[in-house]
Amino acid sequence: MTMSGWTSIHFLVVVGFVLLFLKEANSVSNTVSSMDEGEDPSVREVTNLNLTFRGDYQRARVQAHKKVVVCYVATWATYRKPDEGAFDIDHIEPNLCTHLIYSFAGLDNTTFIMKPLDPWLDQKLQENGGGREWFKRFNDFKAKYPHLKVLLAIGGWNEGSKKYSQMAGNSQNRQVFIQSALDLIQRYGFDGLDLDWEFPADRGGSMDDKRQFTILVQELRHKFDKYGLMLTSAFGPALSTATKGYELRELAGLLDHIHLMCYDYHGAWDRKTGHNAPLYAPKGDGSIAESVDYYLAQGVPPHKLVIGLPFYGRTFIIPDEGQLGDALSSSTGRNASVRAGLFQGAMDKGFQGPYTKEDGFLGYNEICRELTASRGDWTTYWDDVAKVPYMRNGNKWVSFDNPDSIREKVKYITQKKLRGAMIWSIDTDDFRSTCGIKNALLRTVNFALYQNVMPGDDVIPSTPGRGPLRPTAGASGLQISVVLGLIAATVLYFLG
């Protein structure tokens, strides 16, 4: 290209950017004006919020795409009452998962041996009085579904952190744990171990946990590689948790997957309403995008990162006026929508659901029950910034995910070329078809992965920390991109 040609292109680019700047300035002015009136313009009431799967049923399965879909099962869900809330092995659809994770085994706080937490459920009659053989029955799926990998998870929130810190901080304790984990996994035919220590250097742990956790994973990796076993781990999404607890670049090279728990960004503990799993939010307020950007910036390759999606919501109780004393200020940088209750002061304990019976928590199946049995009592909303819905009934307020917000998150996963999606947990999906099609959220994950397949999605680099090499664009590609950008900018300006 001649110098005069480049000068012309530069001029056109400048003109295009000026037009876009004018349009955005006008848009921001309108937005600020609207927010000054006391309502957030990104929040709107939705009278017909989608609650079930919409798409090609045959394409909504793992065989239709190249991503991973990691399905955690909270095995205590089998005990839920009334019976319509109880989840059994027969409710699992293996064609909707690439990995099934049995949650949880535990750690003996004296011997540091990995052990079943519910022997009666996990094992058979002759072993410690157990009877239902779920360890075996989970792994039996693989005979019919050879694509499926089944892992055993250890830890979870209720296990705490202190004993894991004590185990990881002592070489002898680590070796006892590693051998016991290997024995239990091999005995029942699991394909690997998922570490769910919540969290290193937190909740009674030691400041040395960050390094000791890496050493533990190194030693596990060395042992497991001898037997071809997988090693994954669930990590916290909060930047403070990641900073003090994980040597991310090194861990990414050791683990098969990092399961990033992108939920519980907000809950009743904040004493104000907020989104459980916002895709986007103002910087510092916590969002999936902010967590992912941090992990990638710390050296985690995209093909190692699996994004957690919650199949549950967080509940809040908005008190009567004056009950909380002084109003709690919002840290979101967005004005509250008073009518919708977003970012409003709330009690420090949310309400329970009929099945899970946990303060501040509603499974998606419980949300379906509420919105089908008492639809007229609830008003549903969509937040176009966070890309999630929420609902309100008087002083009850719930942040949750529906098929539309799940679709937005899966689209983000594919755009960022991440490894796939992780679900906590499939036992709170609509597995009894209360809202429509069975397992609507999990089906939506798979269909959205199929719909949003990106070039190179099946290319997994063999060198840790390095992505697949791609050719750089030539001059002709740049020229085309500039011209197309100018045309788009001009059209947006005059149509906007």
C-alpha positions, 0 to 999 in steps of 0.5 A: 500500500502507498503512503497516500493510501495509508494516510486516507485510511488513517483519516477515515479511522479518525472520523469513525472513532469521532462518530462513535465517541459522539454516539457514546457520549450521547448514550452516557448522557441519557443514561446519567439523566435516567439514573438521576431520576432514581431508577436504574434504566438497565433493570426492567420488569419481565412478565414472561420470564423464561423458565425452561429449555428452548432449543434442539433437544438432540443438540443439547448433549455433550456429544454435540460440542467439544467443551467440558461440562462438569456436573457436581452432585451434592449427594445429601440431596437424596435425603431431602423432604418432601420427596419431590425435592429428593434427588436420586441416581436415576435423575442423572442424565450422563449424556449431559455431562462430561465429568461427574463429581461425587461430593463429598468425601472428607478428611479425618482430622487426627489421622489425615486419611481420606474417608467417606462422609456417609458410609451408609450412602457411599458403600455397601452393607459389609463395609462400615454399615453402609448400604446404598453403594453410591460410590459403585453406582456412580462409576457403573455409568461408565460402562454405558457412557464411555465418554464419562469421567467420574471423580471423587471430591474431598472437602466442601464448605462444611469441612472447613479449612483448619485440618486441611492446613494441618495436613498440607503443612506437614510432609508425613501428613501429606503422604498419608493423605495422598496414599489414602486418597489413591487407595479409595479412588482405585478401590471404587474405580474413580477416574481422579480426585477433585480438591475442594479445600475452602480455602487455603490461608483462610477460615482457620488456615495458615498463612503458609497454606499458599505454598503448602497447597502447591506442594500438596498438588505437586505430590498428588500429581506425581503420584496420580500420573503413575496411574493415569488419574485426573486431578482437579480443584475448585477455586474461590472466585474472590480476588482476595481468596485467590491472592492469598491462597493460590500460586495460580501459574504453577497450579495451572500447570499441575491441575487438569482443570481449575473449577472456578466457583463463580457464585456467592458474590453476594448473599444475605451476609452483605446485609443488602440485596445483590446478585448471586452470580453477575456476569458483569458488574462495576469493578470491585463489586465482584463478577464472573468477568472480573474473576476470569480476567484476574485468573487469566492475568495471573497466568492460568491458560484459558484451556484450564479454566472451567467456569462454575454456574449456580443452579440455585439462587440467593434469598434475602428479606427486605425489612420494613422501613426503619427496621435496619436503622440507617440505610446501607449504602450501595458499593455498586456505583449504580443507583438502586431500583427502589421498586425492584428492591435491587441493592436495598438493605436486607436482613442478615439471614435469607429465607429457606426453601421447602426442599433444601431448607438452608437459610438464604438459599433456593434451588432452581427446582424450588424457584420453579415451584414458587413461580408456578404455584404462586406466579401472581405473587412474584414480580420478575426482573432482568438486569441487563448489566449483570445479565441475570434475573431476580424476583420479588414478592413483598419483602422476599427477594431472590437472585437466581439464574434462568435459561437466558442468563445461563445462555449469556454465561455460556456465550461468554465462556466460548468467547473467552475460549475457556475449557467449559462449564462446571455446575453446582449442582445438578441436584437443584436443576428442574429434574422433575420437570416442574417448569417444563422440560427436565433438567432445563438448565443443564440442557441449556448449558449444552445447547448453548455450547453447541450454538456458540462453538468457536473456531479452534475450540477443540484445540488444546495446547500440549504445553502448559500456559501456552495457547495454540499459535495462530497466524497474524493478519496481513495488510489486506486483512487490516484494510478490510477490518478498518473499512468494515469498522468505519461502515459500522461506526457510521451506520450506528451513529446515524441510526442511533 
